[in-house]
Amino acid sequence: MIPKIRNAFNENFKDEYYDNLQQDVKDTFSEECAFRISETPVFIDASLENKIFDACDSIIEQLWEINFDEIRQKFIPKSLQSPSPMGKPHFLAIDFGLCDDGNGNIVPQLIELQAFPTLFFYQPFLGKAVLKHYKNFPKGDFHYFFSKLNDKKYIEEVRKVILGDEKPENVILMELYPEKQKTRIDFWATKQALGIEVVCMTQIIKEGKKLFYIKDGVKTPIHRIYNRVILDELLQIKDLKTNINLNDDLDVEWVTHPDWFFMISKCIMPLLKHKYIPKSYYLNDYPVDLDLNKYVLKPLFSFAGKGINLYPSQETINDIKDKENYILQQKVNYASLVKTNSEKNSKVELRILYIWDEAANKLKPVINLTRMSKGELINVSHLTEDTWIGSSISFFKNA
């Protein structure tokens, strides 16, 4: 996207830089990353950054015009609703495809959004590792943090959101079989940064409404849960035995409340309007003359690209019983915009990560997560044998 910078980076790229970065991951977290890391960061100019945040600002403004009580009742079965106080969403991720507008320009197009945490501690590690190991990194003023944050301030801000006023030993990162999750590298990064334990949901002890876990052989109270359990995955495991459910009435603070996972998600995309937001329709309420060739079929509450149909047919739609749990989203044309040192260029999906700023009483952008692919679906679990694809981070060039 910044041709001069990209060309210089590629010409001076050496495999040893990438090898050193991967070794740094292994040395820091005692294992290799479970998902593929791309050989390159992405470089984004100020013009595209302005377009991205024009869309983000509009999306967030529209969020507070939505009646989330109605969304909650419509999309979350009562049996799954958590009785805990809702509060504000502590996190927000907004995903954009970087696309060709048909006139040779790169524009962002909203792919999805989710009020759920992601790789908040791995991404700053990756940004620092790129700067440390890539001797071909371009000269100039770049940033991968937002809101005028640096590494120290970023950790302080995210720590405040997750820990609140609690001691680290009374806060846990909760996941389901964390050692098996592809994103576990971020769990270890979180533990290193905050001093909190990573605890499997199956290991939590419940006594009345109070929760405990075993730390160094001692039963320790849990006052706050940094929740990384995705309900879609939870419901797919048969005969799962846990002492708690996400919708239990518990004497604990959630970061973030489990119901936000449903309420700020693909389920509200048909309600959002902007020039960088593709049209979306609920599958049980779409125009009869809609050209399905121009739309993608998506389940509302799946994750990691599961269940997406890039070529939906009327027959496929007719076979779906729970149409209220799907949307049709207008297709976008991902641009093959990152020149690579291989035969094919890479496409980019950019995720802007937000945290809740208690003092300002609003969501604040803090860092980005970037994914690269050469296939139709942007997913770090797909086409893993190729090169110059996978998980990455974008560096934004100051004007």
Solvent accessible surface area in square Angstrom, and as a share of the most:
residue,aa,sasa,rsa
1,M,41,0.18
2,I,26,0.13
3,P,95,0.60
4,K,173,0.73
5,I,18,0.09
6,R,10,0.04
7,N,55,0.28
8,A,46,0.35
9,F,1,0.00
10,N,11,0.06
11,E,139,0.62
12,N,85,0.43
13,F,27,0.11
14,K,108,0.46
15,D,102,0.53
16,E,97,0.44
17,Y,19,0.07
18,Y,22,0.08
19,D,77,0.40
20,N,66,0.34
21,L,2,0.01
22,Q,73,0.32
23,Q,93,0.41
24,D,21,0.11
25,V,1,0.00
26,K,91,0.39
27,D,100,0.52
28,T,45,0.26
29,F,13,0.06
30,S,102,0.66
31,E,44,0.20
32,E,116,0.52
33,C,23,0.14
34,A,36,0.28
35,F,13,0.05
36,R,46,0.17
37,I,8,0.04
38,S,5,0.03
39,E,11,0.05
40,T,3,0.02
41,P,1,0.01
42,V,1,0.00
43,F,4,0.02
44,I,0,0.00
45,D,48,0.25
46,A,25,0.20
47,S,65,0.42
48,L,8,0.04
49,E,29,0.13
50,N,102,0.52
51,K,56,0.24
52,I,0,0.00
53,F,35,0.15
54,D,66,0.34
55,A,0,0.00
56,C,0,0.00
57,D,89,0.46
58,S,24,0.16
59,I,0,0.00
60,I,24,0.12
61,E,117,0.52
62,Q,31,0.14
63,L,0,0.00
64,W,100,0.35
65,E,133,0.60
66,I,28,0.14
67,N,79,0.41
68,F,26,0.11
69,D,108,0.56
70,E,112,0.50
71,I,12,0.06
72,R,41,0.15
73,Q,97,0.43
74,K,126,0.54
75,F,13,0.06
76,I,3,0.02
77,P,74,0.46
78,K,157,0.66
79,S,84,0.54
80,L,47,0.23
81,Q,29,0.13
82,S,2,0.01
83,P,79,0.49
84,S,10,0.07
85,P,125,0.79
86,M,47,0.21
87,G,56,0.53
88,K,94,0.40
89,P,0,0.00
90,H,39,0.17
91,F,0,0.00
92,L,1,0.01
93,A,5,0.04
94,I,0,0.00
95,D,2,0.01
96,F,0,0.00
97,G,0,0.00
98,L,0,0.00
99,C,2,0.01
100,D,52,0.27
101,D,58,0.30
102,G,66,0.64
103,N,123,0.63
104,G,65,0.63
105,N,73,0.37
106,I,42,0.21
107,V,14,0.08
108,P,0,0.00
109,Q,30,0.13
110,L,0,0.00
111,I,18,0.09
112,E,41,0.18
113,L,1,0.01
114,Q,32,0.14
115,A,0,0.00
116,F,20,0.08
117,P,5,0.03
118,T,14,0.08
119,L,10,0.05
120,F,1,0.00
121,F,8,0.03
122,Y,0,0.00
123,Q,0,0.00
124,P,4,0.03
125,F,29,0.12
126,L,3,0.01
127,G,0,0.00
128,K,97,0.41
129,A,3,0.03
130,V,6,0.04
131,L,89,0.44
132,K,126,0.53
133,H,25,0.11
134,Y,6,0.02
135,K,153,0.65
136,N,16,0.08
137,F,37,0.16
138,P,21,0.13
139,K,194,0.82
140,G,57,0.55
141,D,87,0.45
142,F,32,0.13
143,H,46,0.20
144,Y,15,0.06
145,F,19,0.08
146,F,10,0.04
147,S,48,0.31
148,K,198,0.84
149,L,23,0.12
150,N,75,0.39
151,D,45,0.23
152,K,147,0.62
153,K,102,0.43
154,Y,0,0.00
155,I,40,0.20
156,E,85,0.38
157,E,39,0.18
158,V,0,0.00
159,R,85,0.31
160,K,124,0.52
161,V,14,0.08
162,I,0,0.00
163,L,10,0.05
164,G,31,0.30
165,D,155,0.80
166,E,52,0.23
167,K,131,0.56
168,P,46,0.29
169,E,64,0.29
170,N,17,0.09
171,V,0,0.00
172,I,0,0.00
173,L,0,0.00
174,M,0,0.00
175,E,9,0.04
176,L,1,0.01
177,Y,75,0.28
178,P,8,0.05
179,E,96,0.43
180,K,148,0.63
181,Q,29,0.13
182,K,102,0.43
183,T,50,0.29
184,R,51,0.19
185,I,1,0.01
186,D,0,0.00
187,F,0,0.00
188,W,61,0.21
189,A,7,0.05
190,T,0,0.00
191,K,86,0.36
192,Q,110,0.49
193,A,28,0.22
194,L,4,0.02
195,G,43,0.41
196,I,0,0.00
197,E,40,0.18
198,V,28,0.16
199,V,13,0.08
200,C,17,0.10
201,M,0,0.00
202,T,30,0.17
203,Q,119,0.53
204,I,0,0.00
205,I,50,0.25
206,K,79,0.33
207,E,86,0.38
208,G,61,0.59
209,K,109,0.46
210,K,110,0.47
211,L,2,0.01
212,F,30,0.13
213,Y,5,0.02
214,I,97,0.49
215,K,51,0.22
216,D,133,0.69
217,G,69,0.66
218,V,95,0.55
219,K,95,0.40
220,T,15,0.09
221,P,54,0.34
222,I,3,0.01
223,H,75,0.34
224,R,25,0.09
225,I,0,0.00
226,Y,0,0.00
227,N,3,0.01
228,R,11,0.04
229,V,3,0.02
230,I,29,0.15
231,L,17,0.09
232,D,34,0.18
233,E,40,0.18
234,L,19,0.09
235,L,115,0.57
236,Q,108,0.48
237,I,60,0.31
238,K,183,0.78
239,D,130,0.67
240,L,43,0.21
241,K,165,0.70
242,T,40,0.23
243,N,86,0.44
244,I,0,0.00
245,N,79,0.40
246,L,13,0.06
247,N,46,0.23
248,D,26,0.14
249,D,75,0.39
250,L,12,0.06
251,D,78,0.40
252,V,17,0.10
253,E,91,0.41
254,W,15,0.05
255,V,0,0.00
256,T,3,0.02
257,H,3,0.01
258,P,11,0.07
259,D,1,0.01
260,W,13,0.05
261,F,12,0.05
262,F,16,0.07
263,M,2,0.01
264,I,0,0.00
265,S,0,0.00
266,K,9,0.04
267,C,0,0.00
268,I,0,0.00
269,M,1,0.01
270,P,17,0.11
271,L,80,0.40
272,L,5,0.03
273,K,143,0.60
274,H,44,0.20
275,K,147,0.62
276,Y,19,0.07
277,I,14,0.07
278,P,8,0.05
279,K,124,0.52
280,S,11,0.07
281,Y,54,0.20
282,Y,28,0.11
283,L,2,0.01
284,N,88,0.45
285,D,105,0.55
286,Y,47,0.18
287,P,50,0.32
288,V,154,0.88
289,D,124,0.64
290,L,31,0.16
291,D,62,0.32
292,L,26,0.13
293,N,121,0.62
294,K,117,0.49
295,Y,11,0.04
296,V,15,0.08
297,L,4,0.02
298,K,11,0.05
299,P,19,0.12
300,L,3,0.01
301,F,34,0.14
302,S,18,0.11
303,F,49,0.20
304,A,61,0.47
305,G,26,0.25
306,K,92,0.39
307,G,57,0.55
308,I,44,0.22
309,N,45,0.23
310,L,45,0.23
311,Y,144,0.55
312,P,9,0.06
313,S,50,0.32
314,Q,89,0.39
315,E,129,0.58
316,T,48,0.28
317,I,1,0.01
318,N,91,0.46
319,D,100,0.52
320,I,24,0.12
321,K,186,0.79
322,D,57,0.29
323,K,54,0.23
324,E,79,0.35
325,N,48,0.25
326,Y,46,0.17
327,I,0,0.00
328,L,0,0.00
329,Q,5,0.02
330,Q,67,0.30
331,K,68,0.29
332,V,38,0.22
333,N,92,0.47
334,Y,37,0.14
335,A,12,0.09
336,S,60,0.39
337,L,26,0.13
338,V,2,0.01
339,K,104,0.44
340,T,10,0.06
341,N,80,0.41
342,S,44,0.28
343,E,178,0.80
344,K,116,0.49
345,N,59,0.30
346,S,0,0.00
347,K,39,0.17
348,V,0,0.00
349,E,9,0.04
350,L,0,0.00
351,R,44,0.16
352,I,0,0.00
353,L,0,0.00
354,Y,3,0.01
355,I,1,0.01
356,W,16,0.06
357,D,23,0.12
358,E,134,0.60
359,A,107,0.83
360,A,52,0.40
361,N,97,0.50
362,K,113,0.48
363,L,8,0.04
364,K,28,0.12
365,P,29,0.18
366,V,0,0.00
367,I,0,0.00
368,N,0,0.00
369,L,8,0.04
370,T,0,0.00
371,R,38,0.14
372,M,2,0.01
373,S,4,0.03
374,K,13,0.06
375,G,14,0.14
376,E,105,0.47
377,L,45,0.22
378,I,12,0.06
379,N,10,0.05
380,V,27,0.16
381,S,50,0.32
382,H,77,0.35
383,L,97,0.48
384,T,57,0.33
385,E,166,0.74
386,D,53,0.27
387,T,57,0.33
388,W,10,0.04
389,I,5,0.02
390,G,2,0.02
391,S,3,0.02
392,S,4,0.03
393,I,1,0.00
394,S,0,0.00
395,F,3,0.01
396,F,0,0.00
397,K,65,0.28
398,N,56,0.29
399,A,132,1.02
